Amino acid sequence: MDEGERVMVRALFLLLVAFSLHADVYQTNCVSCHEKLPVSIDKYFYRYLLNYSSEKDVKRAMLEYLRKPDKQKSVMGESFINRFGVKQKSELSNGDLKKALNVYYETYKVFGKLK
């Protein structure tokens, strides 16, 4: 293996480690709780996507909601909120919230996956 290949392998390894650390924040703090709800976690994503459309706007809206959950900010219908209530404020730091949202977006985005 030449020097260029070694550099590429190291860079790929670091990228995988970084992604797994972000995925852990998402898995531990988001998926573990949402697994207990009757609505799968992807349904929230699709509602945000329908309401906000761009990656930047979806992430911004979700971050705002997670920081300060409010019935008016929710993309879920009134019957859902009446049944399950408004989410509790996230205790995650802004950095961890952004990491989790990046993994969430990458997991469920439809762009580039449609044929």
C-alpha positions as CSV (number, residue, x, y, z in Angstrom):
1,M,0.0,0.0,0.0
2,D,1.5,3.3,-1.0
3,E,1.4,6.5,1.1
4,G,-1.7,7.9,-0.7
5,E,-3.6,4.8,0.0
6,R,-2.6,4.9,3.7
7,V,-3.8,8.5,4.0
8,M,-7.1,7.5,2.3
9,V,-7.6,4.6,4.7
10,R,-6.8,6.7,7.7
11,A,-9.2,9.4,6.6
12,L,-12.0,6.9,5.9
13,F,-11.4,5.4,9.4
14,L,-11.6,8.8,11.1
15,L,-14.8,9.6,9.2
16,L,-16.4,6.3,10.3
17,V,-15.4,6.9,13.9
18,A,-16.9,10.4,13.8
19,F,-20.1,9.2,12.2
20,S,-20.5,6.4,14.8
21,L,-20.1,8.9,17.6
22,H,-22.8,11.0,16.2
23,A,-25.0,8.0,15.6
24,D,-24.5,7.0,19.2
25,V,-26.0,10.3,20.4
26,Y,-28.9,9.8,18.1
27,Q,-29.5,6.1,19.0
28,T,-29.1,6.6,22.7
29,N,-31.1,9.8,23.1
30,C,-33.7,9.7,20.3
31,V,-34.4,6.2,19.0
32,S,-34.5,4.6,22.4
33,C,-37.3,6.9,23.5
34,H,-39.2,7.0,20.2
35,E,-39.3,3.2,20.1
36,K,-41.8,3.4,23.0
37,L,-44.2,5.4,20.9
38,P,-46.8,4.0,18.5
39,V,-45.7,6.3,15.7
40,S,-42.4,5.4,14.2
41,I,-39.6,8.0,14.3
42,D,-39.5,8.4,10.5
43,K,-43.1,9.7,10.4
44,Y,-41.9,12.9,12.3
45,F,-39.2,13.4,9.7
46,Y,-41.6,13.2,6.8
47,R,-44.0,15.7,8.4
48,Y,-41.1,18.1,8.9
49,L,-40.0,17.6,5.3
50,L,-43.5,18.4,4.1
51,N,-43.7,21.5,6.2
52,Y,-40.2,22.9,5.7
53,S,-38.8,21.1,2.6
54,S,-35.1,22.1,2.7
55,E,-32.5,20.4,4.9
56,K,-31.6,23.7,6.5
57,D,-35.2,24.6,7.4
58,V,-36.0,21.1,8.6
59,K,-33.1,21.0,10.9
60,R,-33.7,24.5,12.2
61,A,-37.4,23.8,12.9
62,M,-36.6,20.6,14.7
63,L,-33.8,22.2,16.7
64,E,-36.1,25.0,17.8
65,Y,-38.8,22.5,18.8
66,L,-36.4,20.3,20.7
67,R,-35.0,23.3,22.6
68,K,-38.5,24.7,23.5
69,P,-41.3,22.3,22.6
70,D,-44.6,24.1,22.0
71,K,-48.0,22.9,20.6
72,Q,-47.8,25.7,18.0
73,K,-44.4,24.6,16.8
74,S,-45.3,20.9,16.5
75,V,-45.8,19.4,13.1
76,M,-48.0,16.7,14.6
77,G,-51.7,16.9,14.4
78,E,-53.9,18.1,17.3
79,S,-55.3,14.6,17.9
80,F,-51.7,13.3,18.3
81,I,-50.8,16.1,20.8
82,N,-54.1,15.6,22.7
83,R,-53.3,11.9,23.1
84,F,-49.5,12.0,23.7
85,G,-48.9,15.6,24.8
86,V,-46.1,17.9,23.8
87,K,-42.6,16.5,24.1
88,Q,-40.5,17.4,27.1
89,K,-37.6,19.9,26.5
90,S,-34.4,18.0,25.4
91,E,-31.6,18.0,27.9
92,L,-29.0,17.5,25.2
93,S,-26.5,20.3,24.5
94,N,-27.0,22.2,21.2
95,G,-24.0,20.4,19.8
96,D,-25.4,17.0,20.6
97,L,-28.8,18.0,19.3
98,K,-27.2,19.1,16.0
99,K,-25.2,15.8,15.8
100,A,-28.4,13.8,16.4
101,L,-30.3,15.8,13.8
102,N,-27.6,15.3,11.3
103,V,-27.8,11.5,11.7
104,Y,-31.6,11.6,11.7
105,Y,-31.7,13.6,8.5
106,E,-29.1,11.4,6.8
107,T,-31.1,8.3,7.8
108,Y,-34.4,9.3,6.5
109,K,-33.7,11.8,3.7
110,V,-35.3,10.8,0.4
111,F,-33.1,13.0,-1.8
112,G,-30.6,10.9,-3.7
113,K,-32.3,7.7,-2.8
114,L,-35.2,7.9,-5.3
115,K,-34.6,6.3,-8.7
